[in-house]
Amino acid sequence: MAESKVRKQPQKNNAIASKRAPAQVAAMSAAGSSQETSGTPHDSIRRRAYELFEVRGKAHGLDQQDWHRAEREILNR
């Protein structure tokens, strides 16, 4: 009998993923974010970036623009 080898999938570099995908990170915690009413400015920025992502029809590729816009809006209040 021949033994089959299990191939491991390469793991993503989390540091790079977190810099590139704030909207995706926000999407992972979207279920809990609707219940949040307060928090750090980072939480507010994350929620607003996700709202912008949703308004655009959840089209990927503009997550950094969403994040920066949300950051300006929240920090300039």
LOLUM-627896 format. One record per atom (N, C-alpha, C, O): x, z, y; residue in one letter. Coordinates in nm, 3 decimals. Example, Ala and Ser with C-alpha at 12.3 -4.5 7.8 and 13.67 -1.06 7.14 Angstrom:
<torvos>
<c1:1.319&c3:0.780&c2:-0.569&res:A>
<c1:1.230&c3:0.780&c2:-0.450&res:A>
<c1:1.320&c3:0.780&c2:-0.330&res:A>
<c1:1.424&c3:0.846&c2:-0.332&res:A>
<c1:1.285&c3:0.708&c2:-0.225&res:S>
<c1:1.367&c3:0.714&c2:-0.106&res:S>
<c1:1.290&c3:0.787&c2:0.003&res:S>
<c1:1.341&c3:0.804&c2:0.114&res:S>
</torvos>
This chain:
<torvos>
<c1:0.083&c3:0.000&c2:-0.119&res:M>
<c1:0.000&c3:0.000&c2:0.000&res:M>
<c1:0.087&c3:0.000&c2:0.124&res:M>
<c1:0.192&c3:0.065&c2:0.130&res:M>
<c1:0.042&c3:-0.072&c2:0.221&res:A>
<c1:0.115&c3:-0.077&c2:0.348&res:A>
<c1:0.051&c3:0.020&c2:0.446&res:A>
<c1:-0.071&c3:0.026&c2:0.459&res:A>
<c1:0.136&c3:0.094&c2:0.514&res:E>
<c1:0.085&c3:0.188&c2:0.614&res:E>
<c1:0.070&c3:0.116&c2:0.747&res:E>
<c1:0.156&c3:0.039&c2:0.788&res:E>
<c1:-0.041&c3:0.142&c2:0.813&res:S>
<c1:-0.060&c3:0.081&c2:0.945&res:S>
<c1:-0.005&c3:0.175&c2:1.051&res:S>
<c1:-0.020&c3:0.296&c2:1.043&res:S>
<c1:0.059&c3:0.115&c2:1.150&res:K>
<c1:0.114&c3:0.194&c2:1.260&res:K>
<c1:0.014&c3:0.196&c2:1.373&res:K>
<c1:-0.050&c3:0.096&c2:1.406&res:K>
<c1:0.001&c3:0.312&c2:1.433&res:V>
<c1:-0.088&c3:0.328&c2:1.547&res:V>
<c1:-0.005&c3:0.305&c2:1.672&res:V>
<c1:0.097&c3:0.371&c2:1.693&res:V>
<c1:-0.050&c3:0.212&c2:1.756&res:R>
<c1:0.023&c3:0.182&c2:1.879&res:R>
<c1:-0.037&c3:0.263&c2:1.993&res:R>
<c1:-0.158&c3:0.265&c2:2.012&res:R>
<c1:0.049&c3:0.326&c2:2.066&res:K>
<c1:0.005&c3:0.402&c2:2.181&res:K>
<c1:-0.011&c3:0.308&c2:2.300&res:K>
<c1:0.070&c3:0.217&c2:2.321&res:K>
<c1:-0.115&c3:0.332&c2:2.375&res:Q>
<c1:-0.137&c3:0.257&c2:2.497&res:Q>
<c1:-0.046&c3:0.313&c2:2.606&res:Q>
<c1:-0.030&c3:0.434&c2:2.615&res:Q>
<c1:0.013&c3:0.226&c2:2.688&res:P>
<c1:0.095&c3:0.278&c2:2.797&res:P>
<c1:0.008&c3:0.356&c2:2.894&res:P>
<c1:-0.105&c3:0.318&c2:2.922&res:P>
<c1:0.062&c3:0.466&c2:2.944&res:Q>
<c1:-0.013&c3:0.548&c2:3.037&res:Q>
<c1:0.018&c3:0.506&c2:3.179&res:Q>
<c1:0.130&c3:0.467&c2:3.212&res:Q>
<c1:-0.085&c3:0.514&c2:3.263&res:K>
<c1:-0.069&c3:0.480&c2:3.403&res:K>
<c1:0.008&c3:0.590&c2:3.473&res:K>
<c1:0.000&c3:0.708&c2:3.437&res:K>
<c1:0.080&c3:0.550&c2:3.574&res:N>
<c1:0.148&c3:0.647&c2:3.660&res:N>
<c1:0.043&c3:0.703&c2:3.754&res:N>
<c1:-0.005&c3:0.633&c2:3.843&res:N>
<c1:0.006&c3:0.829&c2:3.735&res:N>
<c1:-0.102&c3:0.890&c2:3.813&res:N>
<c1:-0.071&c3:0.895&c2:3.961&res:N>
<c1:-0.164&c3:0.888&c2:4.042&res:N>
<c1:0.055&c3:0.907&c2:3.999&res:A>
<c1:0.089&c3:0.910&c2:4.141&res:A>
<c1:0.054&c3:0.778&c2:4.207&res:A>
<c1:0.002&c3:0.776&c2:4.318&res:A>
<c1:0.082&c3:0.668&c2:4.140&res:I>
<c1:0.049&c3:0.537&c2:4.196&res:I>
<c1:-0.100&c3:0.515&c2:4.194&res:I>
<c1:-0.156&c3:0.466&c2:4.292&res:I>
<c1:-0.167&c3:0.551&c2:4.085&res:A>
<c1:-0.311&c3:0.531&c2:4.076&res:A>
<c1:-0.385&c3:0.607&c2:4.185&res:A>
<c1:-0.481&c3:0.556&c2:4.241&res:A>
<c1:-0.341&c3:0.729&c2:4.215&res:S>
<c1:-0.412&c3:0.808&c2:4.315&res:S>
<c1:-0.392&c3:0.752&c2:4.455&res:S>
<c1:-0.480&c3:0.767&c2:4.539&res:S>
<c1:-0.279&c3:0.687&c2:4.482&res:K>
<c1:-0.256&c3:0.626&c2:4.612&res:K>
<c1:-0.336&c3:0.498&c2:4.628&res:K>
<c1:-0.381&c3:0.466&c2:4.737&res:K>
<c1:-0.353&c3:0.425&c2:4.520&res:R>
<c1:-0.417&c3:0.295&c2:4.527&res:R>
<c1:-0.567&c3:0.300&c2:4.518&res:R>
<c1:-0.634&c3:0.207&c2:4.563&res:R>
<c1:-0.622&c3:0.404&c2:4.463&res:A>
<c1:-0.763&c3:0.399&c2:4.430&res:A>
<c1:-0.843&c3:0.520&c2:4.477&res:A>
<c1:-0.905&c3:0.586&c2:4.393&res:A>
<c1:-0.844&c3:0.553&c2:4.605&res:P>
<c1:-0.923&c3:0.669&c2:4.646&res:P>
<c1:-1.071&c3:0.651&c2:4.621&res:P>
<c1:-1.141&c3:0.748&c2:4.589&res:P>
<c1:-1.122&c3:0.529&c2:4.634&res:A>
<c1:-1.264&c3:0.507&c2:4.608&res:A>
<c1:-1.296&c3:0.527&c2:4.460&res:A>
<c1:-1.402&c3:0.578&c2:4.425&res:A>
<c1:-1.203&c3:0.488&c2:4.375&res:Q>
<c1:-1.226&c3:0.507&c2:4.233&res:Q>
<c1:-1.219&c3:0.655&c2:4.198&res:Q>
<c1:-1.296&c3:0.704&c2:4.115&res:Q>
<c1:-1.126&c3:0.727&c2:4.260&res:V>
<c1:-1.119&c3:0.871&c2:4.238&res:V>
<c1:-1.249&c3:0.935&c2:4.285&res:V>
<c1:-1.302&c3:1.024&c2:4.218&res:V>
<c1:-1.299&c3:0.891&c2:4.398&res:A>
<c1:-1.425&c3:0.944&c2:4.450&res:A>
<c1:-1.539&c3:0.913&c2:4.354&res:A>
<c1:-1.630&c3:0.994&c2:4.336&res:A>
<c1:-1.535&c3:0.796&c2:4.293&res:A>
<c1:-1.641&c3:0.756&c2:4.202&res:A>
<c1:-1.648&c3:0.850&c2:4.082&res:A>
<c1:-1.756&c3:0.878&c2:4.030&res:A>
<c1:-1.533&c3:0.898&c2:4.039&res:M>
<c1:-1.531&c3:0.986&c2:3.922&res:M>
<c1:-1.602&c3:1.117&c2:3.950&res:M>
<c1:-1.659&c3:1.177&c2:3.858&res:M>
<c1:-1.600&c3:1.163&c2:4.073&res:S>
<c1:-1.664&c3:1.290&c2:4.104&res:S>
<c1:-1.790&c3:1.272&c2:4.189&res:S>
<c1:-1.836&c3:1.367&c2:4.253&res:S>
<c1:-1.844&c3:1.153&c2:4.190&res:A>
<c1:-1.961&c3:1.124&c2:4.273&res:A>
<c1:-2.082&c3:1.209&c2:4.233&res:A>
<c1:-2.161&c3:1.249&c2:4.319&res:A>
<c1:-2.096&c3:1.235&c2:4.107&res:A>
<c1:-2.211&c3:1.313&c2:4.061&res:A>
<c1:-2.211&c3:1.453&c2:4.123&res:A>
<c1:-2.316&c3:1.503&c2:4.162&res:A>
<c1:-2.095&c3:1.514&c2:4.133&res:G>
<c1:-2.085&c3:1.647&c2:4.191&res:G>
<c1:-2.084&c3:1.645&c2:4.342&res:G>
<c1:-2.120&c3:1.745&c2:4.405&res:G>
<c1:-2.045&c3:1.535&c2:4.403&res:S>
<c1:-2.031&c3:1.530&c2:4.548&res:S>
<c1:-2.165&c3:1.537&c2:4.620&res:S>
<c1:-2.170&c3:1.583&c2:4.734&res:S>
<c1:-2.273&c3:1.492&c2:4.558&res:S>
<c1:-2.402&c3:1.496&c2:4.625&res:S>
<c1:-2.451&c3:1.640&c2:4.644&res:S>
<c1:-2.534&c3:1.666&c2:4.731&res:S>
<c1:-2.399&c3:1.732&c2:4.564&res:Q>
<c1:-2.439&c3:1.872&c2:4.574&res:Q>
<c1:-2.350&c3:1.950&c2:4.669&res:Q>
<c1:-2.384&c3:2.061&c2:4.709&res:Q>
<c1:-2.235&c3:1.891&c2:4.707&res:E>
<c1:-2.142&c3:1.960&c2:4.796&res:E>
<c1:-2.191&c3:1.949&c2:4.940&res:E>
<c1:-2.229&c3:1.841&c2:4.985&res:E>
<c1:-2.190&c3:2.059&c2:5.011&res:T>
<c1:-2.232&c3:2.055&c2:5.150&res:T>
<c1:-2.118&c3:2.092&c2:5.243&res:T>
<c1:-2.124&c3:2.062&c2:5.362&res:T>
<c1:-2.017&c3:2.157&c2:5.191&res:S>
<c1:-1.903&c3:2.194&c2:5.273&res:S>
<c1:-1.777&c3:2.171&c2:5.192&res:S>
<c1:-1.783&c3:2.134&c2:5.074&res:S>
<c1:-1.666&c3:2.192&c2:5.254&res:G>
<c1:-1.540&c3:2.176&c2:5.184&res:G>
<c1:-1.431&c3:2.141&c2:5.283&res:G>
<c1:-1.448&c3:2.155&c2:5.404&res:G>
<c1:-1.323&c3:2.096&c2:5.231&res:T>
<c1:-1.210&c3:2.060&c2:5.314&res:T>
<c1:-1.233&c3:1.925&c2:5.379&res:T>
<c1:-1.320&c3:1.849&c2:5.335&res:T>
<c1:-1.157&c3:1.893&c2:5.483&res:P>
<c1:-1.169&c3:1.759&c2:5.541&res:P>
<c1:-1.143&c3:1.650&c2:5.437&res:P>
<c1:-1.203&c3:1.542&c2:5.442&res:P>
<c1:-1.054&c3:1.678&c2:5.342&res:H>
<c1:-1.026&c3:1.580&c2:5.236&res:H>
<c1:-1.152&c3:1.549&c2:5.156&res:H>
<c1:-1.178&c3:1.434&c2:5.122&res:H>
<c1:-1.231&c3:1.652&c2:5.126&res:D>
<c1:-1.356&c3:1.632&c2:5.052&res:D>
<c1:-1.453&c3:1.547&c2:5.132&res:D>
<c1:-1.519&c3:1.459&c2:5.077&res:D>
<c1:-1.462&c3:1.572&c2:5.261&res:S>
<c1:-1.551&c3:1.495&c2:5.347&res:S>
<c1:-1.506&c3:1.350&c2:5.355&res:S>
<c1:-1.589&c3:1.258&c2:5.352&res:S>
<c1:-1.376&c3:1.329&c2:5.365&res:I>
<c1:-1.321&c3:1.193&c2:5.371&res:I>
<c1:-1.350&c3:1.121&c2:5.240&res:I>
<c1:-1.390&c3:1.005&c2:5.240&res:I>
<c1:-1.331&c3:1.191&c2:5.129&res:R>
<c1:-1.357&c3:1.131&c2:4.996&res:R>
<c1:-1.502&c3:1.088&c2:4.983&res:R>
<c1:-1.531&c3:0.978&c2:4.937&res:R>
<c1:-1.592&c3:1.177&c2:5.024&res:R>
<c1:-1.735&c3:1.144&c2:5.015&res:R>
<c1:-1.770&c3:1.025&c2:5.103&res:R>
<c1:-1.843&c3:0.935&c2:5.061&res:R>
<c1:-1.717&c3:1.023&c2:5.226&res:R>
<c1:-1.748&c3:0.914&c2:5.318&res:R>
<c1:-1.689&c3:0.783&c2:5.268&res:R>
<c1:-1.753&c3:0.678&c2:5.279&res:R>
<c1:-1.568&c3:0.786&c2:5.214&res:A>
<c1:-1.506&c3:0.665&c2:5.159&res:A>
<c1:-1.591&c3:0.609&c2:5.046&res:A>
<c1:-1.607&c3:0.488&c2:5.033&res:A>
<c1:-1.645&c3:0.697&c2:4.964&res:Y>
<c1:-1.731&c3:0.651&c2:4.855&res:Y>
<c1:-1.861&c3:0.592&c2:4.909&res:Y>
<c1:-1.911&c3:0.493&c2:4.856&res:Y>
<c1:-1.915&c3:0.652&c2:5.014&res:E>
<c1:-2.036&c3:0.595&c2:5.077&res:E>
<c1:-2.009&c3:0.454&c2:5.128&res:E>
<c1:-2.091&c3:0.364&c2:5.110&res:E>
<c1:-1.894&c3:0.434&c2:5.191&res:L>
<c1:-1.857&c3:0.301&c2:5.240&res:L>
<c1:-1.844&c3:0.202&c2:5.123&res:L>
<c1:-1.886&c3:0.087&c2:5.133&res:L>
<c1:-1.785&c3:0.247&c2:5.015&res:F>
<c1:-1.771&c3:0.168&c2:4.894&res:F>
<c1:-1.908&c3:0.125&c2:4.842&res:F>
<c1:-1.928&c3:0.010&c2:4.804&res:F>
<c1:-2.003&c3:0.218&c2:4.840&res:E>
<c1:-2.138&c3:0.187&c2:4.794&res:E>
<c1:-2.208&c3:0.088&c2:4.886&res:E>
<c1:-2.275&c3:-0.004&c2:4.840&res:E>
<c1:-2.192&c3:0.107&c2:5.017&res:V>
<c1:-2.256&c3:0.017&c2:5.115&res:V>
<c1:-2.207&c3:-0.126&c2:5.096&res:V>
<c1:-2.283&c3:-0.221&c2:5.115&res:V>
<c1:-2.080&c3:-0.142&c2:5.059&res:R>
<c1:-2.024&c3:-0.275&c2:5.036&res:R>
<c1:-2.064&c3:-0.331&c2:4.900&res:R>
<c1:-2.013&c3:-0.435&c2:4.859&res:R>
<c1:-2.154&c3:-0.265&c2:4.830&res:G>
<c1:-2.198&c3:-0.316&c2:4.700&res:G>
<c1:-2.102&c3:-0.283&c2:4.587&res:G>
<c1:-2.100&c3:-0.351&c2:4.485&res:G>
<c1:-2.023&c3:-0.180&c2:4.606&res:K>
<c1:-1.925&c3:-0.134&c2:4.507&res:K>
<c1:-1.824&c3:-0.243&c2:4.470&res:K>
<c1:-1.775&c3:-0.249&c2:4.357&res:K>
<c1:-1.794&c3:-0.327&c2:4.568&res:A>
<c1:-1.692&c3:-0.431&c2:4.547&res:A>
<c1:-1.554&c3:-0.366&c2:4.554&res:A>
<c1:-1.525&c3:-0.292&c2:4.648&res:A>
<c1:-1.472&c3:-0.394&c2:4.457&res:H>
<c1:-1.339&c3:-0.333&c2:4.449&res:H>
<c1:-1.239&c3:-0.410&c2:4.535&res:H>
<c1:-1.261&c3:-0.526&c2:4.569&res:H>
<c1:-1.130&c3:-0.343&c2:4.568&res:G>
<c1:-1.021&c3:-0.407&c2:4.639&res:G>
<c1:-1.005&c3:-0.364&c2:4.783&res:G>
<c1:-0.905&c3:-0.397&c2:4.846&res:G>
<c1:-1.102&c3:-0.292&c2:4.838&res:L>
<c1:-1.093&c3:-0.249&c2:4.977&res:L>
<c1:-1.093&c3:-0.097&c2:4.988&res:L>
<c1:-1.133&c3:-0.041&c2:5.091&res:L>
<c1:-1.048&c3:-0.031&c2:4.884&res:D>
<c1:-1.052&c3:0.115&c2:4.881&res:D>
<c1:-0.966&c3:0.178&c2:4.989&res:D>
<c1:-1.006&c3:0.280&c2:5.047&res:D>
<c1:-0.850&c3:0.122&c2:5.018&res:Q>
<c1:-0.765&c3:0.179&c2:5.122&res:Q>
<c1:-0.829&c3:0.166&c2:5.259&res:Q>
<c1:-0.819&c3:0.258&c2:5.341&res:Q>
<c1:-0.895&c3:0.053&c2:5.286&res:Q>
<c1:-0.964&c3:0.036&c2:5.413&res:Q>
<c1:-1.079&c3:0.135&c2:5.425&res:Q>
<c1:-1.100&c3:0.193&c2:5.532&res:Q>
<c1:-1.153&c3:0.155&c2:5.316&res:D>
<c1:-1.261&c3:0.254&c2:5.316&res:D>
<c1:-1.207&c3:0.393&c2:5.345&res:D>
<c1:-1.264&c3:0.467&c2:5.424&res:D>
<c1:-1.096&c3:0.426&c2:5.281&res:W>
<c1:-1.037&c3:0.559&c2:5.298&res:W>
<c1:-0.992&c3:0.580&c2:5.443&res:W>
<c1:-1.021&c3:0.683&c2:5.503&res:W>
<c1:-0.923&c3:0.482&c2:5.499&res:H>
<c1:-0.874&c3:0.495&c2:5.637&res:H>
<c1:-0.989&c3:0.501&c2:5.738&res:H>
<c1:-0.983&c3:0.577&c2:5.835&res:H>
<c1:-1.092&c3:0.422&c2:5.715&res:R>
<c1:-1.208&c3:0.427&c2:5.804&res:R>
<c1:-1.275&c3:0.564&c2:5.797&res:R>
<c1:-1.308&c3:0.623&c2:5.899&res:R>
<c1:-1.294&c3:0.613&c2:5.675&res:A>
<c1:-1.355&c3:0.745&c2:5.656&res:A>
<c1:-1.269&c3:0.854&c2:5.722&res:A>
<c1:-1.321&c3:0.946&c2:5.784&res:A>
<c1:-1.140&c3:0.842&c2:5.707&res:E>
<c1:-1.048&c3:0.937&c2:5.766&res:E>
<c1:-1.061&c3:0.939&c2:5.919&res:E>
<c1:-1.068&c3:1.046&c2:5.980&res:E>
<c1:-1.065&c3:0.821&c2:5.979&res:R>
<c1:-1.084&c3:0.814&c2:6.126&res:R>
<c1:-1.215&c3:0.876&c2:6.167&res:R>
<c1:-1.220&c3:0.955&c2:6.262&res:R>
<c1:-1.323&c3:0.842&c2:6.096&res:E>
<c1:-1.455&c3:0.895&c2:6.131&res:E>
<c1:-1.461&c3:1.048&c2:6.121&res:E>
<c1:-1.512&c3:1.114&c2:6.211&res:E>
<c1:-1.408&c3:1.103&c2:6.013&res:I>
<c1:-1.416&c3:1.247&c2:5.989&res:I>
<c1:-1.325&c3:1.323&c2:6.084&res:I>
<c1:-1.365&c3:1.425&c2:6.140&res:I>
<c1:-1.204&c3:1.276&c2:6.103&res:L>
<c1:-1.107&c3:1.349&c2:6.185&res:L>
<c1:-1.132&c3:1.336&c2:6.334&res:L>
<c1:-1.083&c3:1.417&c2:6.412&res:L>
<c1:-1.208&c3:1.233&c2:6.375&res:N>
<c1:-1.237&c3:1.214&c2:6.517&res:N>
<c1:-1.368&c3:1.278&c2:6.559&res:N>
<c1:-1.413&c3:1.259&c2:6.673&res:N>
<c1:-1.431&c3:1.353&c2:6.471&res:R>
<c1:-1.557&c3:1.421&c2:6.506&res:R>
<c1:-1.532&c3:1.526&c2:6.611&res:R>
<c1:-1.626&c3:1.594&c2:6.653&res:R>
</torvos>
